[in-house]
Amino acid sequence: MKKFLNQTDTLLHQSLDGFGHCHADILEIDRGYRFVARRTPRRDKVALISGGGSGHEPLHSGLVGLGMLDAACPGQIFTSPTPDQMAAAALHVAGPKGVLYIVKNYEGDVMNFEMASEMAQGPVASVIVNDDVAVQNSTYTTGRRGIAGTLVVEKMLGAAAERGADLAALVSLGERANAATRSMGVALSSCTVPAVGTPTFDLAADEMEMGVGIHGEPGRRRVALVSADAIVEELVTAIADDFGALATGEALLLVNGFGATPAIELYLVYDAARRFLGQRGFSIARGLVGSYVTSLDMAGCSLTVTRLDRELTELWDAPVHTAALRWGV
């Protein structure tokens, strides 16, 4: 294992120290490393809080700022943050309009955010993201996993919260944005968790894992490596088939890298996905390419498609200023 590393048990805190110093104009790191928060919280709006295991950066901490999250709780690598972290974040950023937790559908995350909700001192609600069409259940979940579609849901909700939407309206919007979103990923290599020191799973040089999860969970099947067009066509087919009769109209296409895939390949994947989605009835009106929901050093990517209407398009286009996303300001 070759990594920039001092000790495995100091990796997260030292990384957060660097992250906080680099982006000190827009965010701050809690002294106990329990959460990342907006430098100047807006307590006149519903506070949006998300979080999850580290190793998926820039999700979620890199999405804290204007037009997105008010706070994010980083757990240890691939490990859910604790209810105490979430409660501390809520106490720091929330005002009288309450807190909305945005939760990826993993059993540990769901359980701990539910416990945090029970500890809340004011209005609180949750939105569960479960955009992965690859499998219905895995080691980590009951039902579909939450993957890169989480970024889309957080962007839509962040814009609406910034405009003053109340808690009930945000819950409804979050459920609608999640229902309009489908994702699926493919791995060309495994990731290596630093504390373990060996790859999470083994792939031969001529193999890929179709439908892999962001923690290295197995997907639909392990198959021989084929051309980029063939890979993308299978991903698009799975997503479009899951939409069924709704596979039509304007859409947002997110091509998300898992950490070790260069931009030149991700844009090639975007071009192929745009072509195949067009054949299935979608018109790509908005696009985003980059490594936003990663799996440490895994090579591979995921496709996320969100069906757009006028409101969702406006919310996507609304100003955002975070470490990972910046436009319109």
C-alpha positions in Angstrom: 0.0 0.0 0.0 1.4 3.4 -1.0 -0.4 6.4 0.4 0.4 9.8 1.8 0.0 8.8 5.4 1.5 9.4 8.8 -0.7 7.1 11.0 -4.0 5.6 10.2 -5.6 6.9 13.4 -4.7 10.5 12.6 -5.5 10.5 8.9 -9.0 12.0 9.2 -8.2 14.7 11.7 -5.1 15.9 9.8 -7.0 15.9 6.6 -9.8 17.9 8.2 -7.2 20.4 9.5 -5.9 20.9 6.0 -9.4 21.1 4.5 -10.5 23.7 7.1 -7.5 25.9 6.6 -7.7 25.8 2.8 -11.4 26.8 2.9 -11.5 29.0 6.0 -13.3 31.7 4.1 -16.5 29.6 3.8 -16.4 26.9 6.6 -15.0 26.0 10.0 -14.0 22.7 11.6 -15.4 21.9 15.0 -12.7 21.6 17.7 -13.6 18.1 18.4 -13.7 17.2 14.7 -17.4 16.3 15.1 -18.6 18.4 12.2 -17.8 20.9 9.4 -20.1 24.0 9.4 -20.6 27.1 7.4 -18.4 29.9 8.6 -21.4 32.2 9.2 -24.5 30.0 9.8 -27.9 31.4 8.7 -30.3 30.7 11.5 -33.2 32.3 9.8 -33.6 29.2 7.5 -34.0 25.5 7.8 -30.6 24.0 8.5 -29.5 21.2 6.2 -27.2 18.6 7.7 -25.7 15.5 6.1 -22.8 13.2 6.7 -21.5 9.7 6.4 -18.3 7.8 6.5 -15.1 9.5 5.3 -13.4 8.3 2.1 -16.1 9.7 -0.2 -14.7 13.2 -0.4 -15.7 15.8 -1.3 -19.0 14.4 -0.2 -20.2 15.7 2.3 -17.9 18.2 3.8 -17.0 19.7 0.5 -20.7 20.6 -0.1 -20.9 22.8 3.0 -21.6 26.4 2.1 -23.9 28.9 0.4 -26.7 27.1 -1.5 -26.0 23.6 -0.1 -25.3 22.2 3.4 -25.1 24.1 6.7 -23.1 21.3 8.3 -21.7 17.9 7.5 -20.6 15.1 10.0 -17.6 13.0 8.9 -17.4 9.5 10.4 -14.2 7.4 10.2 -13.5 5.9 6.8 -16.6 4.0 5.6 -18.1 4.3 9.1 -21.3 6.3 10.0 -20.9 9.4 12.1 -22.4 9.1 15.6 -25.7 10.6 16.8 -23.7 12.9 19.1 -21.9 14.4 16.1 -25.2 15.1 14.4 -26.7 16.6 17.5 -23.7 18.8 18.0 -23.9 20.0 14.4 -27.6 20.8 14.8 -27.0 22.7 17.9 -24.3 24.8 16.2 -26.2 25.7 13.0 -29.9 25.4 13.6 -32.4 28.1 14.3 -36.1 28.1 15.1 -37.1 26.8 11.6 -35.5 23.4 12.4 -33.2 20.9 10.8 -33.4 18.6 7.8 -31.1 15.6 7.8 -30.2 14.3 4.4 -29.3 10.6 4.7 -27.8 8.1 2.3 -29.6 4.8 2.6 -27.1 2.7 4.6 -28.3 1.0 7.8 -25.7 2.6 10.1 -26.4 6.1 8.7 -30.2 5.7 8.9 -30.1 4.4 12.5 -27.7 7.1 13.8 -29.6 9.9 12.1 -32.8 8.6 13.6 -31.2 8.6 17.0 -30.0 12.1 16.4 -33.5 13.2 15.5 -34.8 11.8 18.8 -32.2 14.1 20.6 -33.3 17.2 18.7 -34.3 20.3 20.6 -36.5 21.7 17.8 -38.3 20.8 14.6 -36.5 18.0 12.7 -37.1 15.8 9.7 -35.1 13.5 7.3 -34.9 12.7 3.6 -33.5 9.4 2.6 -31.6 9.1 -0.7 -31.7 5.7 -2.4 -30.8 6.3 -6.0 -28.7 3.2 -6.8 -30.5 0.9 -9.3 -27.8 -1.8 -9.2 -29.2 -3.9 -6.3 -32.1 -3.7 -3.9 -30.2 -4.9 -0.9 -26.6 -5.3 0.2 -24.5 -5.8 3.3 -25.0 -2.2 4.2 -28.6 -1.5 3.3 -32.2 -2.5 3.4 -33.4 -1.4 0.0 -31.4 0.7 -2.5 -28.2 2.3 -1.6 -27.7 6.0 -1.6 -24.8 7.0 -3.9 -23.9 10.0 -6.2 -27.5 11.1 -6.5 -27.1 12.4 -2.9 -25.2 15.4 -4.4 -28.1 16.2 -6.6 -30.6 16.0 -3.8 -28.4 18.2 -1.6 -28.0 20.8 -4.3 -31.8 21.1 -4.9 -32.6 21.2 -1.2 -29.8 23.7 -0.5 -31.1 26.1 -3.1 -34.7 25.8 -1.8 -33.6 26.3 1.8 -31.6 29.3 0.9 -34.7 30.8 -0.6 -36.6 30.3 2.6 -38.6 27.0 2.1 -40.0 25.6 5.3 -39.3 22.1 6.7 -42.4 20.4 5.2 -41.8 21.9 1.8 -38.2 20.7 1.9 -39.1 17.2 2.8 -41.6 17.1 -0.1 -39.0 18.5 -2.5 -36.3 16.1 -1.3 -38.5 13.1 -1.8 -39.4 14.3 -5.2 -35.8 15.0 -6.2 -34.8 11.5 -5.0 -37.7 9.9 -6.9 -36.5 11.7 -10.1 -33.0 10.4 -9.7 -31.3 7.1 -10.7 -27.6 6.0 -10.5 -25.4 3.1 -11.2 -21.7 2.6 -11.0 -18.9 0.4 -12.3 -15.5 -0.4 -10.8 -12.3 -1.1 -12.7 -10.3 -1.6 -9.5 -10.8 -2.0 -5.8 -10.2 0.6 -3.1 -7.8 0.2 -0.3 -8.9 1.2 3.2 -5.7 2.6 5.0 -6.4 0.7 8.2 -6.6 -2.6 6.3 -3.8 -2.0 3.9 -5.0 -4.4 1.2 -7.7 -4.1 -1.5 -11.3 -4.5 -0.4 -11.9 -7.0 -3.3 -9.8 -8.5 -6.1 -10.3 -7.8 -9.7 -8.2 -9.4 -12.4 -6.6 -7.1 -15.0 -9.3 -8.0 -17.5 -12.3 -7.8 -15.1 -14.7 -5.1 -13.9 -17.5 -5.0 -11.2 -20.8 -3.8 -12.7 -23.0 -2.1 -10.2 -20.4 -1.7 -7.5 -21.2 0.2 -4.3 -19.2 3.2 -3.0 -17.7 1.1 -0.2 -16.6 -1.7 -2.6 -19.8 -3.7 -2.1 -20.4 -6.2 -4.9 -22.7 -5.1 -7.7 -24.8 -7.1 -10.2 -22.0 -9.1 -11.6 -18.3 -9.4 -12.3 -17.6 -9.5 -16.0 -14.8 -9.1 -18.6 -13.6 -5.6 -19.3 -15.2 -4.2 -22.5 -15.1 -0.9 -24.4 -16.2 2.3 -22.8 -19.3 2.5 -25.0 -20.4 -1.0 -24.0 -19.9 -0.2 -20.3 -21.9 3.0 -20.6 -24.6 1.4 -22.6 -25.2 -1.2 -19.9 -25.3 1.5 -17.2 -27.7 3.7 -19.3 -29.9 0.7 -20.0 -30.2 -0.2 -16.3 -31.1 3.4 -15.4 -33.5 3.9 -18.3 -35.2 0.6 -17.7 -35.7 1.5 -14.1 -37.4 4.8 -15.1 -39.7 2.8 -17.4 -42.3 5.0 -19.1 -40.7 8.1 -17.3 -37.5 7.7 -19.4 -38.1 10.9 -21.4 -37.7 14.6 -21.4 -35.0 16.9 -20.1 -32.5 15.5 -17.6 -29.4 16.3 -15.6 -26.4 13.9 -16.2 -23.8 13.5 -13.6 -20.7 11.4 -14.4 -19.0 10.9 -11.0 -15.5 9.5 -10.7 -14.7 7.1 -7.8 -11.3 8.6 -7.0 -8.7 7.2 -9.4 -10.3 7.9 -12.8 -8.8 10.8 -14.8 -11.0 13.6 -16.2 -10.2 12.7 -19.8 -11.9 9.3 -19.3 -14.9 10.8 -17.3 -15.7 13.2 -20.1 -15.5 10.3 -22.6 -18.0 8.5 -20.5 -20.2 11.6 -20.4 -20.2 11.8 -24.2 -21.2 8.2 -24.5 -23.9 8.5 -21.8 -25.3 11.5 -23.5 -25.6 9.6 -26.8 -27.2 6.5 -25.3 -29.6 8.5 -23.1 -30.7 10.4 -26.2 -31.5 7.1 -27.9 -33.7 6.3 -24.9 -35.7 9.5 -25.0 -33.7 11.8 -22.7 -32.5 15.3 -23.6 -29.5 16.3 -21.5 -30.1 19.8 -20.4 -27.6 20.0 -17.6 -24.4 18.2 -16.9 -21.7 17.8 -14.3 -18.4 15.7 -14.6 -15.9 15.1 -11.8 -15.0 13.1 -8.7 -17.6 14.1 -6.2 -18.7 10.9 -4.4 -15.6 8.9 -4.3 -14.4 5.6 -2.8 -10.9 6.4 -1.8 -8.6 5.2 -4.6 -11.1 3.1 -6.6 -10.9 3.4 -10.4 -14.4 3.6 -12.0 -17.3 5.9 -12.2 -21.1 6.1 -11.8 -23.8 7.7 -13.9 -26.6 9.7 -12.3 -29.7 10.8 -14.2 -32.2 13.2 -12.8 -35.4 14.0 -14.6 -35.8 17.8 -14.6 -38.8 20.1 -14.5 -38.7 23.8 -14.4 -38.4 24.0 -10.6 -35.6 21.4 -10.3 -33.7 23.1 -13.2 -34.0 26.5 -11.4 -32.8 24.9 -8.1 -29.9 23.3 -9.9 -28.9 26.6 -11.5 -29.2 28.6 -8.3 -26.0 30.1 -6.9 -23.7 27.7 -4.9 -20.4 28.4 -3.2 -18.8 25.4 -1.5 -15.4 23.8 -1.6 -16.5 21.4 -4.3 -19.2 23.3 -6.2 -19.2 26.9 -7.2 -21.3 28.8 -9.7 -23.6 31.7 -10.0 -21.9 33.8 -7.4 
